[in-house]
């Protein structure tokens, strides 16, 4: 098999396939991302938006139709926390502890090979974020890997409550002082951080282990933040702490490991009502590892529906963009993936990727 690249905008490759009046993908099993699977379903995209989803959808005149009988259709994967395209030396701002007026995408290189690899793995949206050397940094944009790259310029801010934000040559130098500085910045409605929060940016709060998670939850609850938790460490240890909370929890990519506490954690969290998402934290892992992580989680007991949700709508919720992406619903962006087999069956290749109704990647026979 070979691949054909059909992306535009920041990808600057061969240019998108112009679909004119729209696109109808029909005949396959459609996984909507909301828990529904429609055998022999169809997705109609008009003007870059999902116009219809169902079994009896027909193509209006002039709409291109692609038959995917025997294949599977699902929403594009969403990576809620990634440094994809950021050079290593641009991943952290170490001078200022709080850098809320530093547009993270100012240094991004979107023509790098890893961006192409991300698209071919089914990732269509990501939230671009830096490392953990700052207490707070932003704005972090949500980007499309397609013709119109900026989905939401101020989607998130990154907040770190752990020791990685404590540097010897600047304040704060202790965790209590760190929390005081964060509370001051986040509650200052006249400052740049307050402006971002008031504008709807989601606070992605990074923590390692239970102690950090408890500090993070205290900060989130005390300030009534719209937030997602970036949870490092073994997720199984945090199940009781997070169970039943209406709080997206972002987990790093999984790897084959004998340590069951890592593999079973996503399923345990989802089983207790937690909104789980997987993130690459690239360059820590590759974007392709997101799908692998979901498959490993299923093998360790997570339901396939919950794992697919973690790849799609869960990631969108954690990135503050669930109103636009993450599920195949009328009015949302026309982003979808066609796979040869069920979305989490890694033996089935990603065959087609569509962003905003335009084909940006296609795997074609030689």
Residue pairs with C-beta under 8 A, 6 or more apart in sequence:
1 349
1 363
1 364
1 365
1 366
2 363
2 364
2 365
2 366
3 120
3 361
3 362
3 363
3 364
4 14
4 361
4 362
4 363
4 364
5 11
5 13
5 14
5 116
5 360
5 361
6 13
6 14
6 15
6 16
6 17
6 358
6 359
6 360
6 361
6 362
7 13
7 14
7 15
7 16
7 116
7 119
7 145
7 146
7 147
7 360
7 361
8 15
8 16
8 146
8 147
8 358
8 360
9 110
9 144
9 146
9 147
9 148
9 149
10 110
10 111
10 143
10 149
11 110
11 111
11 115
11 116
11 119
11 145
11 146
11 360
12 110
12 111
13 116
16 146
16 147
16 358
16 359
16 360
17 358
17 359
18 358
19 45
19 63
19 64
19 357
19 358
19 359
20 62
20 63
20 64
21 46
21 60
21 61
21 62
21 63
21 64
22 44
22 45
22 46
22 47
22 51
22 59
22 60
22 62
22 63
22 64
22 357
23 44
23 45
23 63
23 64
23 65
23 66
23 334
23 354
23 357
23 359
24 42
24 43
24 44
24 45
24 57
24 58
24 59
24 63
24 64
24 65
24 66
25 42
25 43
25 45
25 66
25 68
25 73
25 336
25 338
25 352
25 354
26 41
26 42
26 43
26 57
26 59
26 65
26 66
26 67
26 68
27 40
27 42
27 67
27 68
27 69
27 70
27 71
28 40
28 41
28 68
28 69
28 70
28 71
28 72
28 73
28 338
29 37
29 38
29 39
29 40
29 41
29 71
29 72
29 73
29 342
30 37
30 38
30 41
30 42
30 43
30 53
30 72
30 73
30 74
30 328
31 37
31 72
31 73
31 74
31 75
31 308
31 328
31 343
32 38
32 53
32 75
32 327
32 328
32 329
33 74
33 75
33 308
33 309
33 312
33 313
33 326
33 327
33 328
33 329
34 309
34 313
34 327
34 329
35 305
35 309
38 53
38 54
38 55
39 55
40 55
40 69
41 53
41 54
41 55
41 57
41 73
42 52
42 53
42 54
42 55
42 57
43 50
43 52
43 53
43 57
43 73
43 328
43 334
43 336
44 50
44 51
44 52
44 53
44 57
44 59
44 63
45 51
45 334
45 336
45 354
45 357
46 60
46 63
46 357
47 357
48 333
48 334
48 356
48 357
48 358
49 331
49 332
49 333
49 334
49 357
50 328
50 329
50 330
50 331
50 332
50 333
50 334
51 330
52 330
53 328
53 329
53 330
59 65
66 352
68 338
68 352
71 338
71 339
71 340
71 341
71 351
72 338
72 339
72 340
72 341
72 342
72 343
72 348
73 328
73 336
73 337
73 338
73 339
74 308
74 312
74 328
74 336
74 337
74 339
74 343
75 312
75 313
75 325
75 326
75 327
75 328
75 335
75 336
75 337
76 122
76 123
76 124
76 125
76 312
76 325
76 335
76 336
76 337
76 353
76 354
76 355
77 121
77 122
77 123
77 124
77 125
77 287
77 290
77 291
77 311
77 312
77 315
77 337
78 123
78 124
78 125
78 126
78 277
78 311
78 312
78 313
78 314
78 315
78 316
78 319
78 321
78 325
78 326
79 118
79 123
79 125
79 126
79 127
79 278
79 279
79 280
79 282
79 287
79 290
79 315
80 126
80 127
80 204
80 228
80 248
80 250
80 277
80 279
80 315
80 316
80 318
80 319
81 127
81 129
81 158
81 204
81 230
81 250
81 279
81 280
81 281
81 318
81 319
82 126
82 127
82 128
82 129
82 279
82 280
82 281
82 282
82 287
83 91
83 128
83 129
83 130
83 131
83 281
83 282
83 283
84 114
84 115
84 118
84 126
84 128
84 280
84 282
84 283
84 287
85 108
85 109
85 110
85 112
85 114
85 115
85 128
86 104
86 107
86 108
86 109
86 128
86 130
87 107
87 109
88 283
90 107
90 130
91 130
91 131
92 130
92 131
92 132
92 133
92 134
93 99
93 102
93 130
93 133
93 134
93 137
94 133
94 134
94 167
94 170
95 170
96 134
96 170
97 134
97 135
97 136
97 165
97 170
97 171
97 172
97 181
98 134
98 135
98 136
98 137
98 181
98 185
98 193
99 134
99 136
99 137
99 138
100 136
100 137
100 138
100 139
100 157
100 185
100 191
100 192
100 193
100 196
101 192
102 137
102 138
103 139
103 141
103 153
104 128
104 129
104 130
104 137
104 138
104 139
104 140
104 141
105 128
105 141
105 143
105 150
108 128
108 143
110 143
110 149
114 282
114 283
114 286
114 287
115 145
117 286
117 287
117 288
118 126
118 145
118 286
118 287
118 288
119 145
119 353
119 360
119 361
120 288
120 350
120 353
120 361
120 363
121 286
121 287
121 288
121 290
121 291
121 350
122 291
122 337
122 339
122 350
122 353
123 145
123 287
123 290
124 144
124 145
124 146
124 325
124 335
124 337
124 353
124 355
125 142
125 143
125 144
125 145
125 151
125 315
125 316
125 319
125 321
125 325
125 335
126 142
126 143
126 145
126 280
126 287
126 319
127 140
127 141
127 142
127 143
127 155
127 156
127 204
127 318
127 319
127 320
127 321
128 140
128 141
128 142
128 143
129 137
129 140
129 156
129 158
129 204
130 137
130 140
130 158
131 164
132 158
132 160
132 162
132 164
132 165
132 206
133 160
133 164
133 165
133 167
134 158
134 160
134 165
135 159
135 160
135 165
135 172
135 178
135 181
135 182
135 185
136 157
136 158
136 159
136 160
136 182
136 185
136 186
136 193
137 157
137 158
138 154
138 156
138 157
138 158
138 193
138 196
138 201
139 153
139 154
139 155
139 156
139 157
139 196
139 201
140 154
140 155
140 156
140 157
140 158
140 201
140 204
141 150
141 151
141 152
141 153
141 154
141 155
142 150
142 151
142 152
142 155
142 156
142 319
142 320
142 321
143 149
143 150
143 151
144 150
144 151
144 333
144 335
144 355
144 356
145 355
145 360
146 335
146 355
146 356
146 358
146 360
147 355
147 356
147 358
147 360
148 356
151 321
151 324
151 325
151 333
152 320
152 321
152 324
154 196
154 199
154 200
154 201
155 201
155 202
155 319
155 320
155 321
156 201
156 202
156 203
156 204
156 228
156 319
156 320
157 193
157 196
157 197
157 201
157 202
157 203
157 204
158 204
158 206
158 230
159 182
159 186
159 203
159 204
159 205
159 206
159 216
159 219
160 205
160 206
160 207
161 175
161 178
161 179
161 182
161 205
161 206
161 207
161 212
161 215
161 216
161 219
162 206
162 207
162 208
162 209
162 212
163 175
164 206
164 208
165 178
166 172
166 173
166 174
166 175
166 178
171 177
171 181
172 178
172 180
172 181
175 215
179 215
179 219
182 219
183 219
183 222
183 223
185 191
185 193
185 194
186 193
186 194
186 197
186 203
186 219
186 223
186 225
187 194
187 223
188 194
189 198
197 203
197 225
197 226
200 226
200 320
201 226
201 320
202 226
202 227
202 228
202 318
202 319
202 320
203 220
203 225
203 226
203 227
203 228
204 227
204 228
204 229
204 230
204 250
204 318
205 216
205 219
205 220
205 225
205 227
205 228
205 229
205 230
206 216
206 230
206 232
207 213
207 215
207 216
207 229
207 230
207 231
207 232
208 232
208 233
209 232
209 233
209 237
210 233
210 237
210 238
210 241
212 232
213 229
213 231
213 238
213 241
213 242
214 241
216 229
217 229
217 241
217 245
219 225
220 227
220 229
220 247
226 320
227 247
228 247
228 248
228 249
228 250
228 277
228 317
228 318
228 319
228 320
229 242
229 247
229 248
229 249
229 250
230 250
230 279
231 238
231 249
231 250
231 251
232 252
234 259
234 261
234 262
234 265
235 249
235 251
235 261
235 262
235 265
235 266
235 268
235 269
236 260
236 261
236 262
236 264
236 265
236 268
237 261
237 265
238 249
238 265
238 269
239 265
239 268
239 269
239 272
239 274
242 249
242 269
242 272
242 274
243 269
243 272
243 273
243 274
244 272
244 273
244 274
245 274
246 275
247 274
247 275
248 275
248 276
248 277
248 314
248 317
248 318
249 269
249 274
249 275
249 276
249 277
249 318
250 277
250 278
250 279
250 315
250 318
251 265
251 266
251 269
251 276
251 277
251 278
251 279
251 293
251 310
252 278
252 279
252 280
252 281
252 284
252 285
253 278
253 279
253 280
253 281
253 284
253 285
253 289
253 290
253 292
253 293
254 262
254 263
254 266
254 278
254 289
254 292
254 293
254 296
254 297
255 262
255 289
255 296
256 296
257 263
260 300
263 296
263 297
263 299
263 300
264 300
264 301
266 276
266 278
266 293
266 297
266 300
266 302
266 306
266 307
266 310
267 297
267 300
267 301
267 302
267 303
267 306
268 301
269 276
270 276
270 302
270 303
270 306
270 307
270 310
271 306
275 314
275 317
275 318
276 306
276 309
276 310
276 314
277 310
277 311
277 314
277 315
277 317
277 318
278 290
278 293
278 294
278 297
278 310
278 311
278 314
278 315
279 290
279 315
279 318
280 286
280 287
280 289
280 290
290 311
291 311
291 343
291 344
291 346
292 346
294 302
294 307
294 308
294 310
294 311
294 344
295 307
295 344
295 345
295 346
297 307
297 310
298 304
298 307
298 344
302 310
304 342
304 344
307 344
308 343
308 344
311 343
312 326
312 327
313 322
313 326
313 327
314 326
315 326
316 322
316 324
316 325
316 326
316 327
317 326
323 332
324 332
324 333
325 332
325 333
325 335
326 332
328 336
333 355
333 356
334 354
334 355
334 356
334 357
335 354
335 355
335 356
336 353
336 354
337 343
337 350
337 352
337 353
337 354
338 350
338 351
338 352
338 353
338 354
339 345
339 348
339 349
339 350
339 351
340 348
340 349
340 351
341 347
341 348
342 348
349 363
350 361
350 363
351 362
351 363
352 359
352 361
352 362
352 363
353 359
353 360
353 361
353 362
354 360
